[in-house]
């Protein structure tokens, strides 16, 4: 709830219980909360939670108590205060009366109209978002968030504050937070632990952390009772659909349950800026692609084309973090979204890739350097319970894996091995037939059905494992639409029944014929390997090989009886930094092949 706000009396003195709602045009659900309070108590001063003491039953008084907690902690006037989220103007009015220099901002023009109605134009209130605020160095002494921080990314909060505040400047946040996350549904509230960790990394020290959960919880009980009491008038005055109000009531009940169970909480946080950072950590967007490509060329000594970047990061399911120094991108941490089956259940994972740090002038692989900053922030923001991705994975080299493990960022959950075979006889296998899948037939209905049939069989066999989805759309986008590499997709059919037996994805290179991927029920692995060895013989390749997670290597060895296994210096990481499935739970459960790598 952003802002229950103001302590003054309605300026024209004409408001009665029977008056049409002044809050009808407010954004939902603020219109409901404000009108509910007005109907129940005859006044509305704030749009934020109240903090109740003992037997107190008046929400307006509880809201004023909440505001007083902040007012009592502010530096002396005439300090310059930025209030993020103007509410109904009450806090701004009180601060102005106390001789503070206050600038309040809100993106809601209806709130500004109500503030002007209450206070004329005597308050410095403008319509804008914190994210869009013009950066004027050290322009404020205090930044105040009363239940507005939950709508702004923590990274934006502290980055912007680095510029707006001088050293020793203050941030006050009073808001609700997620305290525990043990469910997979994406959560809206910021994780308190992650926010405190981020603040320290971005140059702020925690001065005070006041747990107010027990005092805030009665607000939800109050609202549930008051909305029920005034239900019909709320529907009539605000022109609400009954179902929409029911959903809001259920949402508040769910919130109350999470407060009672300790999943959600309410807190006052006071931060002080302890140092000015020479760099900035931020999310990267499409417009910053040229900076990423320039850094890639500098680090790896070869170019990534814009088409390759688009193939990797163009999807809305992808994310990237970067570190900037003097308007130059000096570090990059990319994440490519991947739909997976997690022990048989659909989930989202993210593959970490293109981790780059320009260490020539900016040493990166140290505790507080760019690598740690990016990885910790990415894991906190995106991976784990209540985040866009349940799991993270990747294919780091030994050095990167050791650094990440030492900092507590990653844990090892598996390793990659290579299995190699000699080519097989060129003689055909009369009971099966091969069909090449390419751009000319990938969209044919029989091809779509055959691929998905193979995938469903594989998924059923691997319902106790973790595997990236390998359906028709994935094979098309991963292999046929790749901007640089060429792959052969081979469909193996039963010659008599025409039933799809499995799919091979092959690539010939200087090391031989590589099985990049396969999609098939597990009892078809032997047949697919045999066909790969035949194809290698026909094409003159000297060997056939594949890379697979070690926990599934026995199936490839036993299926052929002739494979030679060798270790690879590639470990499979898991998130060990933020709350999510434990690395122990994930250990040796991934099915990954070289086709799962973004760089092959």
NORVEN-V442743 format. One record per backbone hydrogen bond with DSSP energy under -1.0 kcal/mol. NH is the residue of the N-H (numbers start at 1). CO is the residue of the C=O. If there is no record, write none. Layout:
# NORVEN-V442743
nh: [NH	NH]
co: [CO	CO]
This chain:
# NORVEN-V442743
nh: [3	4	5	13	19	26	31	33	34	35	36	37	38	39	40	41	42	47	48	48	51	52	56	62	63	64	65	66	67	68	69	71	72	73	81	82	83	84	85	89	93	94	95	96	97	98	99	100	101	103	104	105	106	112	113	114	115	116	117	118	119	120	122	125	126	133	138	139	140	141	142	143	144	145	147	151	152	157	158	159	160	161	162	164	165	168	169	170	171	172	173	174	175	177	178	179	180	187	192	195	196	197	198	199	200	201	202	203	204	205	207	208	210	212	216	217	219	220	221	222	223	224	225	226	227	228	229	230	234	235	236	237	238	240	245	246	247	248	249	250	251	252	253	254	255	256	257	258	259	260	261	263	264	265	267	268	269	270	271	272	273	274	275	280	282	284	288	289	292	293	294	295	296	297	298	299	300	301	309	310	311	312	313	314	318	319	321	322	323	324	325	328	330	331	332	333	334	335	336	338	340	341	342	343	345	347	349	350	351	352	353	356	358	359	366	369	373	374	375	376	377	378	379	380	381	382	383	384	385	387	389	390	391	393	401	402	403	404	405	406	407	408	409	411	413	416	417	418	419	420	421	424	432	433	435	437	441	442	444	448	449	450	451	452	453	454	455	456	457	458	459	460	461	462	463	465	466	467	469	475	476	477	478	479	480	481	488	490	491	492	493	494	495	498	501	502	503	504	505	506	507	509	512	513	514	515	516	516	517	519	524	525	528	529	530	531	532	533	534	535	536	537	538	539	541	544	545	546	548	549	550	552	553	557	558	559	560	561	564	566	568	570	571	572	574	576	586	587	588	589	591	595	596	597]
co: [1	47	46	10	16	23	27	29	30	31	32	33	34	35	36	37	38	4	3	4	62	215	53	58	59	60	61	62	63	64	65	67	68	70	101	142	103	144	105	86	89	90	91	92	93	94	96	95	79	81	124	83	126	108	109	110	111	112	113	114	115	116	119	123	104	130	163	136	164	80	80	170	82	172	174	148	149	153	154	155	156	157	158	160	161	273	166	141	271	143	269	145	267	265	190	263	263	386	178	191	192	193	194	195	196	197	198	200	199	272	270	270	268	266	212	213	216	217	217	218	219	220	221	222	223	224	225	226	230	231	232	233	234	235	241	242	243	244	245	246	247	248	249	250	251	252	253	254	255	256	257	258	258	177	175	210	173	208	171	205	169	203	203	324	322	320	285	286	288	289	290	291	292	293	294	295	296	297	305	306	307	308	309	310	315	335	333	282	331	280	328	325	323	323	356	321	353	319	351	349	347	467	345	465	342	340	338	391	336	393	334	332	330	357	364	366	369	370	371	372	373	374	375	376	377	378	379	389	579	384	382	348	348	350	397	398	399	400	401	402	403	405	404	574	572	570	548	566	546	564	544	533	429	493	491	489	438	438	441	444	445	446	447	448	449	450	451	452	453	454	455	456	457	458	460	462	589	341	339	471	472	473	474	475	475	476	506	504	435	502	433	499	431	494	492	492	519	490	517	488	514	512	509	543	507	545	505	514	505	503	521	522	524	525	526	527	528	529	530	531	532	533	534	535	536	421	513	419	417	592	415	549	550	553	554	555	556	557	420	418	416	568	396	414	411	409	582	583	413	586	466	516	593	594]
